[in-house]
Amino acid sequence: MGATDQRHFDALRAAHYPPLRNFIAAHITLFHQLPPSALDELEYLVRMIAADTPAPLAEVSEVYSLGRGTAFRVVSRELLAARARIADHFHGLLSAQDQGTPRLHITVQNKVASDTARMLVAELGQDFHPRPLQITGLAAWHYRDGPWEPAFALKFRGRRR
């Protein structure tokens, strides 16, 4: 995300995400699990996508409940198109969870009591208005049984026509 959006959603995570579970910055998950053996291939593919793809247009469209958490829905056909390129490339290697089209979102609270989540949805929804979201690049992370380790991050550099 752009720096201003990143700071905004990181602040919400810091305020509302259980601290013992808040290992990484605010983000939009495109895939939950790709095989670690595919990391070099993924980086090569993402380099190509980042080079020829303009920063996707996106909108934060609503605050909603995850049941035991709170998230902001993200709408972006262009980001989903970039994700589809990756999914097509890794067809046959995707987990069941990653085979469908994701519901893009930014989680700001998770693993809390459902009434706590409902209260935050109501609170954040009071003044919420859909707004543009700046998406600047794609990144991959390694999960290390709790800690996360960055693998790579690449900026979109394509030109909008």
Contacts in CASP RR format, 6 or more apart in sequence:
PFRMAT RR
TARGET T0000
AUTHOR 0000-0000-0000
METHOD contacts of the structure
MODEL  1
MGATDQRHFDALRAAHYPPLRNFIAAHITLFHQLPPSALDELEYLVRMIA
ADTPAPLAEVSEVYSLGRGTAFRVVSRELLAARARIADHFHGLLSAQDQG
TPRLHITVQNKVASDTARMLVAELGQDFHPRPLQITGLAAWHYRDGPWEP
AFALKFRGRRR
1 9 0 8 1.000
1 26 0 8 1.000
1 27 0 8 1.000
1 28 0 8 1.000
1 133 0 8 1.000
1 134 0 8 1.000
1 135 0 8 1.000
1 136 0 8 1.000
2 134 0 8 1.000
2 135 0 8 1.000
2 136 0 8 1.000
4 134 0 8 1.000
5 133 0 8 1.000
5 134 0 8 1.000
6 25 0 8 1.000
6 26 0 8 1.000
9 26 0 8 1.000
9 72 0 8 1.000
9 106 0 8 1.000
9 108 0 8 1.000
10 25 0 8 1.000
10 26 0 8 1.000
12 26 0 8 1.000
12 108 0 8 1.000
12 109 0 8 1.000
12 124 0 8 1.000
13 22 0 8 1.000
13 25 0 8 1.000
13 26 0 8 1.000
13 107 0 8 1.000
13 108 0 8 1.000
13 109 0 8 1.000
14 22 0 8 1.000
16 70 0 8 1.000
16 108 0 8 1.000
16 109 0 8 1.000
16 120 0 8 1.000
17 107 0 8 1.000
17 108 0 8 1.000
17 109 0 8 1.000
17 110 0 8 1.000
18 110 0 8 1.000
18 111 0 8 1.000
18 112 0 8 1.000
21 110 0 8 1.000
21 111 0 8 1.000
23 146 0 8 1.000
23 147 0 8 1.000
23 148 0 8 1.000
24 141 0 8 1.000
24 148 0 8 1.000
26 106 0 8 1.000
26 107 0 8 1.000
26 108 0 8 1.000
27 106 0 8 1.000
27 139 0 8 1.000
28 74 0 8 1.000
28 79 0 8 1.000
28 104 0 8 1.000
28 105 0 8 1.000
28 106 0 8 1.000
28 135 0 8 1.000
29 102 0 8 1.000
30 79 0 8 1.000
30 83 0 8 1.000
30 86 0 8 1.000
30 102 0 8 1.000
30 104 0 8 1.000
30 138 0 8 1.000
31 83 0 8 1.000
31 86 0 8 1.000
31 87 0 8 1.000
31 94 0 8 1.000
31 98 0 8 1.000
32 95 0 8 1.000
32 97 0 8 1.000
32 98 0 8 1.000
33 95 0 8 1.000
33 97 0 8 1.000
33 98 0 8 1.000
34 42 0 8 1.000
34 90 0 8 1.000
34 93 0 8 1.000
34 94 0 8 1.000
34 98 0 8 1.000
34 140 0 8 1.000
35 93 0 8 1.000
36 142 0 8 1.000
38 90 0 8 1.000
38 93 0 8 1.000
39 140 0 8 1.000
39 142 0 8 1.000
39 151 0 8 1.000
41 89 0 8 1.000
42 86 0 8 1.000
42 90 0 8 1.000
42 140 0 8 1.000
43 140 0 8 1.000
43 151 0 8 1.000
43 152 0 8 1.000
43 154 0 8 1.000
45 85 0 8 1.000
45 86 0 8 1.000
45 89 0 8 1.000
46 86 0 8 1.000
46 138 0 8 1.000
46 140 0 8 1.000
46 152 0 8 1.000
46 154 0 8 1.000
47 154 0 8 1.000
49 82 0 8 1.000
49 85 0 8 1.000
49 86 0 8 1.000
49 138 0 8 1.000
50 137 0 8 1.000
50 138 0 8 1.000
50 154 0 8 1.000
50 155 0 8 1.000
50 156 0 8 1.000
50 157 0 8 1.000
50 158 0 8 1.000
51 157 0 8 1.000
51 158 0 8 1.000
52 158 0 8 1.000
53 78 0 8 1.000
53 82 0 8 1.000
53 156 0 8 1.000
53 157 0 8 1.000
53 158 0 8 1.000
54 78 0 8 1.000
54 156 0 8 1.000
54 158 0 8 1.000
54 159 0 8 1.000
54 160 0 8 1.000
55 134 0 8 1.000
55 135 0 8 1.000
55 136 0 8 1.000
55 137 0 8 1.000
55 156 0 8 1.000
56 76 0 8 1.000
56 78 0 8 1.000
56 79 0 8 1.000
56 81 0 8 1.000
56 82 0 8 1.000
56 135 0 8 1.000
56 156 0 8 1.000
57 76 0 8 1.000
57 77 0 8 1.000
57 78 0 8 1.000
57 132 0 8 1.000
58 74 0 8 1.000
58 75 0 8 1.000
58 76 0 8 1.000
58 78 0 8 1.000
58 79 0 8 1.000
58 132 0 8 1.000
58 133 0 8 1.000
58 134 0 8 1.000
58 135 0 8 1.000
59 74 0 8 1.000
59 75 0 8 1.000
59 76 0 8 1.000
59 130 0 8 1.000
59 131 0 8 1.000
59 132 0 8 1.000
59 133 0 8 1.000
60 72 0 8 1.000
60 73 0 8 1.000
60 74 0 8 1.000
60 106 0 8 1.000
60 130 0 8 1.000
60 131 0 8 1.000
60 132 0 8 1.000
60 133 0 8 1.000
61 72 0 8 1.000
61 73 0 8 1.000
61 74 0 8 1.000
61 75 0 8 1.000
61 130 0 8 1.000
62 72 0 8 1.000
62 73 0 8 1.000
62 128 0 8 1.000
62 130 0 8 1.000
63 70 0 8 1.000
63 71 0 8 1.000
63 72 0 8 1.000
63 73 0 8 1.000
63 121 0 8 1.000
63 124 0 8 1.000
63 125 0 8 1.000
63 128 0 8 1.000
64 70 0 8 1.000
64 71 0 8 1.000
64 72 0 8 1.000
64 73 0 8 1.000
64 105 0 8 1.000
64 121 0 8 1.000
65 71 0 8 1.000
65 114 0 8 1.000
65 117 0 8 1.000
65 118 0 8 1.000
65 121 0 8 1.000
66 107 0 8 1.000
66 109 0 8 1.000
66 110 0 8 1.000
66 117 0 8 1.000
67 114 0 8 1.000
67 117 0 8 1.000
68 110 0 8 1.000
68 111 0 8 1.000
68 112 0 8 1.000
68 113 0 8 1.000
68 114 0 8 1.000
68 117 0 8 1.000
69 107 0 8 1.000
69 109 0 8 1.000
69 110 0 8 1.000
69 111 0 8 1.000
69 112 0 8 1.000
69 114 0 8 1.000
69 116 0 8 1.000
69 117 0 8 1.000
69 120 0 8 1.000
70 107 0 8 1.000
70 108 0 8 1.000
70 109 0 8 1.000
70 110 0 8 1.000
70 117 0 8 1.000
70 120 0 8 1.000
70 121 0 8 1.000
70 124 0 8 1.000
71 105 0 8 1.000
71 106 0 8 1.000
71 107 0 8 1.000
71 108 0 8 1.000
71 109 0 8 1.000
72 105 0 8 1.000
72 106 0 8 1.000
72 108 0 8 1.000
73 103 0 8 1.000
73 104 0 8 1.000
73 105 0 8 1.000
74 104 0 8 1.000
74 105 0 8 1.000
74 106 0 8 1.000
74 133 0 8 1.000
75 104 0 8 1.000
76 104 0 8 1.000
76 133 0 8 1.000
76 135 0 8 1.000
79 104 0 8 1.000
79 135 0 8 1.000
80 101 0 8 1.000
80 102 0 8 1.000
80 104 0 8 1.000
82 138 0 8 1.000
83 102 0 8 1.000
87 94 0 8 1.000
87 98 0 8 1.000
87 99 0 8 1.000
108 120 0 8 1.000
108 124 0 8 1.000
109 116 0 8 1.000
109 117 0 8 1.000
109 120 0 8 1.000
135 156 0 8 1.000
136 155 0 8 1.000
136 156 0 8 1.000
137 153 0 8 1.000
137 154 0 8 1.000
137 155 0 8 1.000
137 156 0 8 1.000
138 153 0 8 1.000
138 154 0 8 1.000
138 156 0 8 1.000
139 150 0 8 1.000
139 151 0 8 1.000
139 152 0 8 1.000
139 153 0 8 1.000
139 154 0 8 1.000
140 150 0 8 1.000
140 151 0 8 1.000
140 152 0 8 1.000
140 153 0 8 1.000
141 148 0 8 1.000
141 149 0 8 1.000
141 150 0 8 1.000
141 151 0 8 1.000
142 148 0 8 1.000
142 149 0 8 1.000
142 150 0 8 1.000
142 151 0 8 1.000
END
